[in-house]
Amino acid sequence: MSDISVIERPGQRRVLQIQTDDSILLLNEDHIVYCGRVDKGMVFHMQGGEDIPANLHFQHMIDLAGSHRLIRVHHSYFINAAHIFCYHKGSSGYVEMKDKSKVPVDDAFSGKLIGLLYRNS
């Protein structure tokens, strides 16, 4: 399995560095629309529409929650607030991202998301 860290250098963009046994993946945090848990790790959905799989435990993202800027909205998803288009509230609530992708929102995380949206308006 992989390991993840956040690289932040003054005057440069923040990067998620995912290191495996045979590669190092660098993802610009600003270009991540959302990421989610899949059967064999995680998938990062990027601004350009590509999905980048990573052999990474979701728990690593949770453990790094204070370091990266992605917001947890579901037991299996983090989103980038900069890419939110609309939040559809309710028991089957979801966030529609600017690229028209939809990410479910758990009730347990909806209050935090609403607070964030009001703060940024």
N, CA, C and O atoms as a GROMACS GRO file, in nm:
protein
  484
    1MET      N    1   0.084  -0.118   0.000
    1MET     CA    2   0.000   0.000   0.000
    1MET      C    3   0.088   0.124   0.000
    1MET      O    4   0.207   0.117   0.032
    2SER      N    5   0.030   0.234  -0.035
    2SER     CA    6   0.103   0.360  -0.050
    2SER      C    7   0.101   0.442   0.077
    2SER      O    8   0.031   0.411   0.173
    3ASP      N    9   0.181   0.548   0.075
    3ASP     CA   10   0.182   0.647   0.181
    3ASP      C   11   0.157   0.783   0.117
    3ASP      O   12   0.191   0.802   0.000
    4ILE      N   13   0.100   0.876   0.191
    4ILE     CA   14   0.067   1.007   0.136
    4ILE      C   15   0.119   1.116   0.229
    4ILE      O   16   0.119   1.100   0.351
    5SER      N   17   0.163   1.226   0.170
    5SER     CA   18   0.204   1.342   0.246
    5SER      C   19   0.167   1.467   0.167
    5SER      O   20   0.139   1.461   0.047
    6VAL      N   21   0.167   1.580   0.236
    6VAL     CA   22   0.138   1.709   0.173
    6VAL      C   23   0.266   1.788   0.165
    6VAL      O   24   0.336   1.805   0.265
    7ILE      N   25   0.297   1.835   0.045
    7ILE     CA   26   0.416   1.917   0.025
    7ILE      C   27   0.370   2.061   0.009
    7ILE      O   28   0.288   2.092  -0.078
    8GLU      N   29   0.423   2.148   0.093
    8GLU     CA   30   0.387   2.289   0.084
    8GLU      C   31   0.515   2.371   0.096
    8GLU      O   32   0.580   2.375   0.200
    9ARG      N   33   0.548   2.434  -0.014
    9ARG     CA   34   0.668   2.519  -0.016
    9ARG      C   35   0.624   2.664  -0.035
    9ARG      O   36   0.532   2.690  -0.113
   10PRO      N   37   0.686   2.757   0.031
   10PRO     CA   38   0.647   2.898   0.018
   10PRO      C   39   0.645   2.943  -0.128
   10PRO      O   40   0.740   2.920  -0.203
   11GLY      N   41   0.536   3.007  -0.167
   11GLY     CA   42   0.524   3.060  -0.303
   11GLY      C   43   0.489   2.958  -0.408
   11GLY      O   44   0.483   2.991  -0.527
   12GLN      N   45   0.466   2.833  -0.368
   12GLN     CA   46   0.431   2.728  -0.464
   12GLN      C   47   0.298   2.665  -0.425
   12GLN      O   48   0.249   2.684  -0.314
   13ARG      N   49   0.241   2.591  -0.519
   13ARG     CA   50   0.115   2.522  -0.493
   13ARG      C   51   0.137   2.402  -0.402
   13ARG      O   52   0.243   2.341  -0.399
   14ARG      N   53   0.031   2.372  -0.327
   14ARG     CA   54   0.034   2.253  -0.240
   14ARG      C   55   0.016   2.129  -0.325
   14ARG      O   56  -0.064   2.127  -0.419
   15VAL      N   57   0.091   2.026  -0.292
   15VAL     CA   58   0.091   1.902  -0.369
   15VAL      C   59   0.071   1.784  -0.275
   15VAL      O   60   0.133   1.777  -0.169
   16LEU      N   61  -0.017   1.692  -0.316
   16LEU     CA   62  -0.027   1.565  -0.244
   16LEU      C   63   0.073   1.470  -0.308
   16LEU      O   64   0.069   1.447  -0.429
   17GLN      N   65   0.160   1.415  -0.228
   17GLN     CA   66   0.260   1.320  -0.277
   17GLN      C   67   0.221   1.181  -0.229
   17GLN      O   68   0.214   1.154  -0.109
   18ILE      N   69   0.194   1.092  -0.325
   18ILE     CA   70   0.157   0.955  -0.295
   18ILE      C   71   0.272   0.867  -0.340
   18ILE      O   72   0.306   0.860  -0.458
   19GLN      N   73   0.331   0.799  -0.244
   19GLN     CA   74   0.449   0.717  -0.272
   19GLN      C   75   0.414   0.569  -0.261
   19GLN      O   76   0.362   0.524  -0.160
   20THR      N   77   0.444   0.495  -0.368
   20THR     CA   78   0.426   0.350  -0.368
   20THR      C   79   0.564   0.285  -0.373
   20THR      O   80   0.666   0.353  -0.371
   21ASP      N   81   0.565   0.154  -0.380
   21ASP     CA   82   0.693   0.082  -0.389
   21ASP      C   83   0.768   0.116  -0.518
   21ASP      O   84   0.891   0.116  -0.520
   22ASP      N   85   0.693   0.144  -0.627
   22ASP     CA   86   0.759   0.164  -0.756
   22ASP      C   87   0.735   0.302  -0.819
   22ASP      O   88   0.781   0.325  -0.931
   23SER      N   89   0.665   0.392  -0.752
   23SER     CA   90   0.643   0.524  -0.812
   23SER      C   91   0.610   0.630  -0.707
   23SER      O   92   0.579   0.599  -0.592
   24ILE      N   93   0.618   0.754  -0.750
   24ILE     CA   94   0.576   0.868  -0.668
   24ILE      C   95   0.480   0.950  -0.753
   24ILE      O   96   0.516   0.996  -0.862
   25LEU      N   97   0.359   0.968  -0.704
   25LEU     CA   98   0.255   1.043  -0.774
   25LEU      C   99   0.242   1.180  -0.708
   25LEU      O  100   0.225   1.189  -0.586
   26LEU      N  101   0.248   1.286  -0.787
   26LEU     CA  102   0.234   1.422  -0.736
   26LEU      C  103   0.106   1.482  -0.794
   26LEU      O  104   0.092   1.495  -0.915
   27LEU      N  105   0.012   1.519  -0.706
   27LEU     CA  106  -0.116   1.576  -0.749
   27LEU      C  107  -0.131   1.716  -0.694
   27LEU      O  108  -0.128   1.737  -0.572
   28ASN      N  109  -0.146   1.813  -0.783
   28ASN     CA  110  -0.170   1.950  -0.742
   28ASN      C  111  -0.305   1.955  -0.670
   28ASN      O  112  -0.408   1.921  -0.728
   29GLU      N  113  -0.304   1.997  -0.546
   29GLU     CA  114  -0.425   1.999  -0.465
   29GLU      C  115  -0.536   2.085  -0.528
   29GLU      O  116  -0.653   2.051  -0.515
   30ASP      N  117  -0.499   2.193  -0.594
   30ASP     CA  118  -0.598   2.281  -0.658
   30ASP      C  119  -0.672   2.212  -0.772
   30ASP      O  120  -0.784   2.251  -0.804
   31HIS      N  121  -0.611   2.112  -0.834
   31HIS     CA  122  -0.670   2.045  -0.950
   31HIS      C  123  -0.754   1.923  -0.913
   31HIS      O  124  -0.819   1.864  -0.999
   32ILE      N  125  -0.754   1.885  -0.786
   32ILE     CA  126  -0.837   1.773  -0.740
   32ILE      C  127  -0.979   1.825  -0.720
   32ILE      O  128  -1.001   1.918  -0.642
   33VAL      N  129  -1.076   1.764  -0.788
   33VAL     CA  130  -1.217   1.800  -0.770
   33VAL      C  131  -1.272   1.724  -0.650
   33VAL      O  132  -1.333   1.783  -0.561
   34TYR      N  133  -1.250   1.593  -0.648
   34TYR     CA  134  -1.286   1.512  -0.534
   34TYR      C  135  -1.204   1.383  -0.536
   34TYR      O  136  -1.142   1.349  -0.637
   35CYS      N  137  -1.205   1.314  -0.425
   35CYS     CA  138  -1.143   1.181  -0.421
   35CYS      C  139  -1.233   1.090  -0.341
   35CYS      O  140  -1.304   1.133  -0.250
   36GLY      N  141  -1.230   0.963  -0.378
   36GLY     CA  142  -1.317   0.868  -0.313
   36GLY      C  143  -1.256   0.731  -0.299
   36GLY      O  144  -1.162   0.694  -0.370
   37ARG      N  145  -1.312   0.658  -0.206
   37ARG     CA  146  -1.269   0.521  -0.179
   37ARG      C  147  -1.325   0.429  -0.287
   37ARG      O  148  -1.442   0.440  -0.324
   38VAL      N  149  -1.243   0.339  -0.336
   38VAL     CA  150  -1.284   0.233  -0.429
   38VAL      C  151  -1.231   0.100  -0.374
   38VAL      O  152  -1.160   0.098  -0.274
   39ASP      N  153  -1.267  -0.009  -0.440
   39ASP     CA  154  -1.229  -0.143  -0.392
   39ASP      C  155  -1.081  -0.158  -0.362
   39ASP      O  156  -1.043  -0.214  -0.259
   40LYS      N  157  -0.997  -0.109  -0.450
   40LYS     CA  158  -0.853  -0.131  -0.436
   40LYS      C  159  -0.778  -0.003  -0.403
   40LYS      O  160  -0.667   0.017  -0.453
   41GLY      N  161  -0.835   0.082  -0.321
   41GLY     CA  162  -0.767   0.204  -0.283
   41GLY      C  163  -0.855   0.326  -0.299
   41GLY      O  164  -0.966   0.332  -0.247
   42MET      N  165  -0.803   0.424  -0.373
   42MET     CA  166  -0.874   0.550  -0.394
   42MET      C  167  -0.863   0.593  -0.539
   42MET      O  168  -0.776   0.548  -0.614
   43VAL      N  169  -0.955   0.682  -0.577
   43VAL     CA  170  -0.950   0.746  -0.707
   43VAL      C  171  -0.957   0.897  -0.685
   43VAL      O  172  -1.041   0.946  -0.609
   44PHE      N  173  -0.868   0.969  -0.751
   44PHE     CA  174  -0.869   1.116  -0.748
   44PHE      C  175  -0.927   1.164  -0.880
   44PHE      O  176  -0.871   1.138  -0.987
   45HIS      N  177  -1.041   1.234  -0.872
   45HIS     CA  178  -1.106   1.289  -0.992
   45HIS      C  179  -1.050   1.431  -1.009
   45HIS      O  180  -1.064   1.516  -0.922
   46MET      N  181  -0.987   1.454  -1.122
   46MET     CA  182  -0.915   1.578  -1.144
   46MET      C  183  -0.995   1.679  -1.227
   46MET      O  184  -1.093   1.642  -1.293
   47GLN      N  185  -0.954   1.802  -1.222
   47GLN     CA  186  -1.020   1.913  -1.290
   47GLN      C  187  -1.035   1.888  -1.440
   47GLN      O  188  -1.136   1.928  -1.498
   48GLY      N  189  -0.941   1.824  -1.503
   48GLY     CA  190  -0.947   1.796  -1.646
   48GLY      C  191  -1.036   1.679  -1.682
   48GLY      O  192  -1.051   1.647  -1.800
   49GLY      N  193  -1.096   1.614  -1.583
   49GLY     CA  194  -1.186   1.503  -1.608
   49GLY      C  195  -1.123   1.366  -1.591
   49GLY      O  196  -1.195   1.266  -1.590
   50GLU      N  197  -0.992   1.359  -1.578
   50GLU     CA  198  -0.928   1.229  -1.563
   50GLU      C  199  -0.943   1.176  -1.420
   50GLU      O  200  -0.948   1.253  -1.324
   51ASP      N  201  -0.952   1.046  -1.409
   51ASP     CA  202  -0.956   0.977  -1.280
   51ASP      C  203  -0.823   0.906  -1.259
   51ASP      O  204  -0.782   0.825  -1.341
   52ILE      N  205  -0.758   0.939  -1.149
   52ILE     CA  206  -0.626   0.883  -1.120
   52ILE      C  207  -0.638   0.788  -1.002
   52ILE      O  208  -0.662   0.830  -0.889
   53PRO      N  209  -0.620   0.658  -1.028
   53PRO     CA  210  -0.627   0.561  -0.918
   53PRO      C  211  -0.499   0.565  -0.835
   53PRO      O  212  -0.390   0.594  -0.885
   54ALA      N  213  -0.515   0.536  -0.707
   54ALA     CA  214  -0.399   0.530  -0.617
   54ALA      C  215  -0.419   0.414  -0.520
   54ALA      O  216  -0.526   0.400  -0.461
   55ASN      N  217  -0.319   0.334  -0.505
   55ASN     CA  218  -0.322   0.223  -0.412
   55ASN      C  219  -0.298   0.279  -0.271
   55ASN      O  220  -0.188   0.266  -0.216
   56LEU      N  221  -0.402   0.341  -0.215
   56LEU     CA  222  -0.389   0.418  -0.092
   56LEU      C  223  -0.510   0.390  -0.004
   56LEU      O  224  -0.623   0.387  -0.053
   57HIS      N  225  -0.488   0.370   0.124
   57HIS     CA  226  -0.598   0.352   0.218
   57HIS      C  227  -0.667   0.486   0.241
   57HIS      O  228  -0.600   0.589   0.255
   58PHE      N  229  -0.800   0.486   0.245
   58PHE     CA  230  -0.877   0.607   0.272
   58PHE      C  231  -0.841   0.665   0.409
   58PHE      O  232  -0.844   0.787   0.429
   59GLN      N  233  -0.807   0.578   0.502
   59GLN     CA  234  -0.770   0.623   0.636
   59GLN      C  235  -0.652   0.720   0.633
   59GLN      O  236  -0.642   0.807   0.719
   60HIS      N  237  -0.563   0.706   0.534
   60HIS     CA  238  -0.450   0.799   0.522
   60HIS      C  239  -0.501   0.941   0.498
   60HIS      O  240  -0.446   1.037   0.553
   61MET      N  241  -0.606   0.956   0.416
   61MET     CA  242  -0.664   1.089   0.391
   61MET      C  243  -0.728   1.144   0.518
   61MET      O  244  -0.716   1.263   0.547
   62ILE      N  245  -0.793   1.058   0.592
   62ILE     CA  246  -0.855   1.101   0.718
   62ILE      C  247  -0.747   1.145   0.816
   62ILE      O  248  -0.762   1.248   0.882
   63ASP      N  249  -0.640   1.069   0.826
   63ASP     CA  250  -0.531   1.102   0.918
   63ASP      C  251  -0.465   1.235   0.882
   63ASP      O  252  -0.417   1.306   0.970
   64LEU      N  253  -0.463   1.268   0.752
   64LEU     CA  254  -0.401   1.392   0.706
   64LEU      C  255  -0.499   1.509   0.698
   64LEU      O  256  -0.464   1.615   0.646
   65ALA      N  257  -0.621   1.492   0.747
   65ALA     CA  258  -0.726   1.592   0.728
   65ALA      C  259  -0.686   1.732   0.773
   65ALA      O  260  -0.736   1.830   0.718
   66GLY      N  261  -0.599   1.745   0.870
   66GLY     CA  262  -0.555   1.877   0.912
   66GLY      C  263  -0.450   1.937   0.821
   66GLY      O  264  -0.421   2.056   0.831
   67SER      N  265  -0.392   1.857   0.733
   67SER     CA  266  -0.284   1.903   0.646
   67SER      C  267  -0.332   1.942   0.507
   67SER      O  268  -0.288   2.042   0.452
   68HIS      N  269  -0.423   1.863   0.449
   68HIS     CA  270  -0.473   1.897   0.316
   68HIS      C  271  -0.598   1.982   0.327
   68HIS      O  272  -0.657   1.992   0.435
   69ARG      N  273  -0.639   2.043   0.218
   69ARG     CA  274  -0.753   2.135   0.218
   69ARG      C  275  -0.883   2.071   0.169
   69ARG      O  276  -0.983   2.140   0.152
   70LEU      N  277  -0.881   1.942   0.146
   70LEU     CA  278  -1.001   1.874   0.100
   70LEU      C  279  -1.095   1.853   0.219
   70LEU      O  280  -1.050   1.834   0.332
   71ILE      N  281  -1.226   1.856   0.192
   71ILE     CA  282  -1.327   1.851   0.296
   71ILE      C  283  -1.399   1.718   0.290
   71ILE      O  284  -1.444   1.676   0.183
   72ARG      N  285  -1.410   1.652   0.402
   72ARG     CA  286  -1.481   1.525   0.405
   72ARG      C  287  -1.631   1.552   0.409
   72ARG      O  288  -1.680   1.625   0.495
   73VAL      N  289  -1.705   1.491   0.314
   73VAL     CA  290  -1.850   1.510   0.306
   73VAL      C  291  -1.926   1.378   0.314
   73VAL      O  292  -2.049   1.377   0.312
   74HIS      N  293  -1.853   1.268   0.322
   74HIS     CA  294  -1.914   1.136   0.317
   74HIS      C  295  -1.814   1.037   0.377
   74HIS      O  296  -1.695   1.068   0.386
   75HIS      N  297  -1.862   0.920   0.417
   75HIS     CA  298  -1.768   0.822   0.473
   75HIS      C  299  -1.668   0.772   0.370
   75HIS      O  300  -1.571   0.705   0.405
   76SER      N  301  -1.692   0.803   0.240
   76SER     CA  302  -1.601   0.758   0.134
   76SER      C  303  -1.550   0.869   0.044
   76SER      O  304  -1.482   0.840  -0.055
   77TYR      N  305  -1.580   0.995   0.074
   77TYR     CA  306  -1.542   1.104  -0.017
   77TYR      C  307  -1.489   1.228   0.053
   77TYR      O  308  -1.535   1.265   0.161
   78PHE      N  309  -1.392   1.289  -0.012
   78PHE     CA  310  -1.345   1.425   0.019
   78PHE      C  311  -1.369   1.508  -0.106
   78PHE      O  312  -1.359   1.456  -0.218
   79ILE      N  313  -1.400   1.636  -0.089
   79ILE     CA  314  -1.416   1.726  -0.204
   79ILE      C  315  -1.328   1.849  -0.187
   79ILE      O  316  -1.282   1.880  -0.077
   80ASN      N  317  -1.306   1.918  -0.298
   80ASN     CA  318  -1.234   2.044  -0.298
   80ASN      C  319  -1.338   2.155  -0.304
   80ASN      O  320  -1.410   2.167  -0.404
   81ALA      N  321  -1.348   2.236  -0.200
   81ALA     CA  322  -1.450   2.341  -0.190
   81ALA      C  323  -1.443   2.439  -0.307
   81ALA      O  324  -1.544   2.498  -0.344
   82ALA      N  325  -1.326   2.457  -0.364
   82ALA     CA  326  -1.311   2.551  -0.476
   82ALA      C  327  -1.384   2.504  -0.601
   82ALA      O  328  -1.405   2.582  -0.694
   83HIS      N  329  -1.423   2.376  -0.605
   83HIS     CA  330  -1.488   2.320  -0.723
   83HIS      C  331  -1.638   2.297  -0.703
   83HIS      O  332  -1.703   2.237  -0.789
   84ILE      N  333  -1.695   2.344  -0.590
   84ILE     CA  334  -1.838   2.326  -0.565
   84ILE      C  335  -1.919   2.419  -0.653
   84ILE      O  336  -1.891   2.539  -0.661
   85PHE      N  337  -2.020   2.363  -0.719
   85PHE     CA  338  -2.116   2.443  -0.795
   85PHE      C  339  -2.243   2.463  -0.714
   85PHE      O  340  -2.294   2.575  -0.705
   86CYS      N  341  -2.295   2.355  -0.653
   86CYS     CA  342  -2.422   2.362  -0.582
   86CYS      C  343  -2.432   2.248  -0.482
   86CYS      O  344  -2.385   2.137  -0.507
   87TYR      N  345  -2.493   2.277  -0.367
   87TYR     CA  346  -2.520   2.173  -0.268
   87TYR      C  347  -2.670   2.148  -0.266
   87TYR      O  348  -2.748   2.240  -0.241
   88HIS      N  349  -2.710   2.026  -0.291
   88HIS     CA  350  -2.850   1.985  -0.288
   88HIS      C  351  -2.874   1.918  -0.152
   88HIS      O  352  -2.827   1.807  -0.128
   89LYS      N  353  -2.948   1.987  -0.065
   89LYS     CA  354  -2.970   1.940   0.072
   89LYS      C  355  -3.075   1.829   0.075
   89LYS      O  356  -3.146   1.807  -0.023
   90GLY      N  357  -3.085   1.762   0.188
   90GLY     CA  358  -3.186   1.660   0.208
   90GLY      C  359  -3.126   1.528   0.249
   90GLY      O  360  -3.004   1.514   0.261
   91SER      N  361  -3.214   1.429   0.271
   91SER     CA  362  -3.167   1.299   0.318
   91SER      C  363  -3.080   1.228   0.214
   91SER      O  364  -2.997   1.145   0.250
   92SER      N  365  -3.099   1.259   0.088
   92SER     CA  366  -3.013   1.205  -0.018
   92SER      C  367  -2.931   1.319  -0.079
   92SER      O  368  -2.915   1.328  -0.201
   93GLY      N  369  -2.880   1.405   0.009
   93GLY     CA  370  -2.808   1.523  -0.037
   93GLY      C  371  -2.681   1.490  -0.112
   93GLY      O  372  -2.620   1.385  -0.092
   94TYR      N  373  -2.643   1.582  -0.200
   94TYR     CA  374  -2.519   1.566  -0.276
   94TYR      C  375  -2.465   1.702  -0.316
   94TYR      O  376  -2.538   1.802  -0.318
   95VAL      N  377  -2.339   1.704  -0.348
   95VAL     CA  378  -2.273   1.823  -0.397
   95VAL      C  379  -2.254   1.806  -0.547
   95VAL      O  380  -2.202   1.704  -0.593
   96GLU      N  381  -2.297   1.907  -0.622
   96GLU     CA  382  -2.268   1.907  -0.765
   96GLU      C  383  -2.145   1.995  -0.786
   96GLU      O  384  -2.141   2.111  -0.745
   97MET      N  385  -2.045   1.936  -0.849
   97MET     CA  386  -1.921   2.007  -0.870
   97MET      C  387  -1.927   2.086  -1.001
   97MET      O  388  -2.016   2.061  -1.083
   98LYS      N  389  -1.836   2.178  -1.021
   98LYS     CA  390  -1.836   2.262  -1.142
   98LYS      C  391  -1.825   2.180  -1.270
   98LYS      O  392  -1.870   2.225  -1.375
   99ASP      N  393  -1.765   2.061  -1.263
   99ASP     CA  394  -1.754   1.977  -1.382
   99ASP      C  395  -1.876   1.887  -1.399
   99ASP      O  396  -1.875   1.795  -1.482
  100LYS      N  397  -1.982   1.913  -1.321
  100LYS     CA  398  -2.111   1.841  -1.324
  100LYS      C  399  -2.107   1.705  -1.256
  100LYS      O  400  -2.208   1.635  -1.256
  101SER      N  401  -1.994   1.664  -1.199
  101SER     CA  402  -1.990   1.540  -1.122
  101SER      C  403  -2.068   1.562  -0.992
  101SER      O  404  -2.081   1.674  -0.943
  102LYS      N  405  -2.120   1.453  -0.939
  102LYS     CA  406  -2.200   1.459  -0.817
  102LYS      C  407  -2.138   1.370  -0.710
  102LYS      O  408  -2.100   1.256  -0.737
  103VAL      N  409  -2.129   1.423  -0.589
  103VAL     CA  410  -2.069   1.352  -0.476
  103VAL      C  411  -2.171   1.349  -0.364
  103VAL      O  412  -2.222   1.454  -0.323
  104PRO      N  413  -2.203   1.230  -0.311
  104PRO     CA  414  -2.301   1.221  -0.202
  104PRO      C  415  -2.249   1.288  -0.075
  104PRO      O  416  -2.129   1.292  -0.049
  105VAL      N  417  -2.344   1.338   0.005
  105VAL     CA  418  -2.311   1.401   0.132
  105VAL      C  419  -2.385   1.326   0.243
  105VAL      O  420  -2.508   1.314   0.239
  106ASP      N  421  -2.311   1.274   0.340
  106ASP     CA  422  -2.372   1.209   0.457
  106ASP      C  423  -2.426   1.316   0.550
  106ASP      O  424  -2.370   1.425   0.562
  107ASP      N  425  -2.537   1.283   0.617
  107ASP     CA  426  -2.595   1.376   0.715
  107ASP      C  427  -2.493   1.417   0.820
  107ASP      O  428  -2.494   1.531   0.866
  108ALA      N  429  -2.406   1.326   0.858
  108ALA     CA  430  -2.306   1.354   0.962
  108ALA      C  431  -2.209   1.466   0.922
  108ALA      O  432  -2.149   1.529   1.009
  109PHE      N  433  -2.194   1.490   0.792
  109PHE     CA  434  -2.100   1.591   0.744
  109PHE      C  435  -2.169   1.714   0.686
  109PHE      O  436  -2.102   1.811   0.650
  110SER      N  437  -2.301   1.713   0.675
  110SER     CA  438  -2.372   1.823   0.608
  110SER      C  439  -2.360   1.955   0.684
  110SER      O  440  -2.348   2.060   0.622
  111GLY      N  441  -2.364   1.951   0.816
  111GLY     CA  442  -2.354   2.074   0.895
  111GLY      C  443  -2.223   2.147   0.871
  111GLY      O  444  -2.220   2.269   0.856
  112LYS      N  445  -2.115   2.071   0.867
  112LYS     CA  446  -1.983   2.130   0.842
  112LYS      C  447  -1.978   2.191   0.702
  112LYS      O  448  -1.923   2.299   0.682
  113LEU      N  449  -2.036   2.120   0.604
  113LEU     CA  450  -2.038   2.170   0.467
  113LEU      C  451  -2.120   2.298   0.456
  113LEU      O  452  -2.077   2.394   0.392
  114ILE      N  453  -2.237   2.302   0.518
  114ILE     CA  454  -2.321   2.422   0.514
  114ILE      C  455  -2.250   2.539   0.580
  114ILE      O  456  -2.253   2.651   0.528
  115GLY      N  457  -2.186   2.514   0.694
  115GLY     CA  458  -2.109   2.619   0.760
  115GLY      C  459  -2.000   2.674   0.670
  115GLY      O  460  -1.980   2.795   0.666
  116LEU      N  461  -1.931   2.588   0.601
  116LEU     CA  462  -1.826   2.631   0.508
  116LEU      C  463  -1.884   2.716   0.396
  116LEU      O  464  -1.827   2.819   0.361
  117LEU      N  465  -1.996   2.673   0.339
  117LEU     CA  466  -2.057   2.748   0.228
  117LEU      C  467  -2.103   2.886   0.273
  117LEU      O  468  -2.087   2.983   0.199
  118TYR      N  469  -2.161   2.896   0.392
  118TYR     CA  470  -2.203   3.027   0.443
  118TYR      C  471  -2.085   3.118   0.471
  118TYR      O  472  -2.092   3.238   0.448
  119ARG      N  473  -1.976   3.061   0.521
  119ARG     CA  474  -1.856   3.141   0.550
  119ARG      C  475  -1.796   3.196   0.421
  119ARG      O  476  -1.743   3.307   0.420
  120ASN      N  477  -1.805   3.118   0.313
  120ASN     CA  478  -1.742   3.159   0.187
  120ASN      C  479  -1.834   3.242   0.098
  120ASN      O  480  -1.793   3.283  -0.011
  121SER      N  481  -1.957   3.268   0.142
  121SER     CA  482  -2.048   3.347   0.056
  121SER      C  483  -2.039   3.495   0.083
  121SER      O  484  -2.109   3.573   0.019
   0.00000   0.00000   0.00000
